[in-house]
Amino acid sequence: MADNARAKRLADLIREVVAQKLQRGIKDPRLGSHVTITDTRVTGDLREATVFYTVYGDDEERAAAAAGLESAKGVLRSAVGAAAGVKFTPTLTFVADALPDTARTIEELLDKARASDEKVREVSAGATYAGGADPYRKPDEDEDDTAE
């Protein structure tokens, strides 16, 4: 079992090698400049690596990029093996990163919350207090009530 630092270093190396190879070495038109490697994780035994990627475009381009990455998996693994110099080159698994979709959902929820806050602000603009501006009793008022 490898230590976590070694797995982290290997994951960083895999991310860099795969990104560089996609940018310069792979001639597949499905893997144009719209594929971005976002993260890489390696198992503790250094046998398997999961590469997370995003594709900027519509669903058709995402499906084409996934097929292109699957077809280029062997070339990318060879490049990782040459750069890493480890006894066993990890198998690569490509997973579409859900981060952009999650960020979009969060932005939509924040926009809804801002709109709701604005509605509350508009409704409360001309409102007055039900029991006065300061509803709390003051110590000197308590003494006056007991004196009567």
Salt bridges, closest charged atoms under 4 A:
ASP12 OD1 - LYS8 NZ 3.25
ASP12 OD1 - ARG15 NH1 3.23
ASP28 OD2 - ARG30 NH2 2.79
ASP39 OD2 - ARG41 NE 3.35
ASP59 OD1 - ARG62 NH1 2.97
GLU70 OE1 - LYS73 NZ 3.15
ASP101 OD1 - ARG104 NH1 2.86
ASP111 OD1 - ARG114 NH1 2.86
GLU118 OE1 - ARG121 NH1 2.62
ASP134 OD2 - LYS138 NZ 2.27
ASP142 OD1 - ARG137 NE 3.46
ASP145 OD2 - ARG137 NH2 2.70
